[in-house]
């Protein structure tokens, strides 16, 4: 049976629940988990935890000057997240640089996965991860997604400042893309004559206008 709010928890679990209630500001989160069967699989618990995270984000940002950047972290792409990184900020530049750091850390994660795989492969285990080749090969594909996102934003408005729309700029490639990819995308759009900015300097801070 699903555990209800009135059920007593073992001491260790109660300590965790009390910590969550203090951190999240109230016990609203318990309603989400009360529906989970105690014998339910880990996937169900993970999905509910992600929903709690989404609601927490909305509670902190709705009606405020704060924005949030969230990044689920997975051991491998096909697995459920182990945790979610969240940044709450009122400063657009902080959001931009956070996403930038996530993208570059994504290369570190790929290197760690590669080295772990190679350590189990006796035939090709001596092949080192080529960071430059990995980044260069992914650049066109990732930048193309960013380019499409910028085009989508400019359909809604004639002008956009990328640092104010970080989640939308990196939608679909957050944790893979950073400033290098965004600059590549902006330069591509400028060459096509679609925008007025050439991607030089701190382009993410400046208005980019549709032509």
Residue, then its C-alpha position, 0 to 999 in steps of 0.5 A: x500500500x502507498x504510505x500516507x502522511x499519517x504513517x510513522x517512518x523509521x527514525x533515519x527516514x523521518x530525519x530525512x523527511x524533516x530535513x526535506x521539509x525544512x529545506x523545501x519550506x513546508x511539507x507539501x512535497x509529501x503529497x507527491x510521495x504518499x502515492x508511491x507504493x512502498x514496493x514500487x520500483x526506483x524509476x517511479x520514485x525518481x520520476x516523483x522526485x523530479x516532479x517535486x524539483x519542478x514544483x520547487x523551482x516554480x514556487x521559488x521563481x513564480x512572481x519573483x525576479x529569480x530565474x532557474x537553470x536546471x540540469x539532470x545529471x545521469x551516469x549514462x544518457x539512457x539512465x534516470x538522473x541521480x540528481x539535478x543541479x539547480x541554479x537560482x539567480x537574479x543575474x543573467x550573467x550568472x545564469x549564462x556562465x552556469x550553463x557555460x560551466x555545465x557544457x564544459x563539464x559535460x565533456x569531462x563526463x564523456x571523458x570519464x565514461x570513455x575511460x571507464x569503458x576503455x578500462x573494461x576493454x582489453x583490446x582497445x583499452x590503451x586508446x586515450x580520449x581525444x578531447x579536441x576531436x570530441x568537441x570539434x566533431x560535436x560542434x556543428x550538431x550542437x551549434x545547429x540546435x542552438x541556432x534553431x533555438x535562437x531562430x525560434x526566439x526571434x520568431x517571438x520577438x524582433x530582439x533578444x538578449x541571449x543571457x536573459x533566455x539561457x534555458x531556451x537558448x540551450x534547450x535540448x543541449x544544456x550540458x553539451x553546449x557552451x559559449x563556443x557553440x552559441x557564438x558559432x550559432x550567432x555567426x552562422x545566422x549573421x552570415x545568412x543575413x538573418x540577424x544583425x550581430x556578428x557574434x564578436x565580443x560578449x554577444x550574449x549580453x547584447x541585443x540580437x535583432x532579427x533582420 
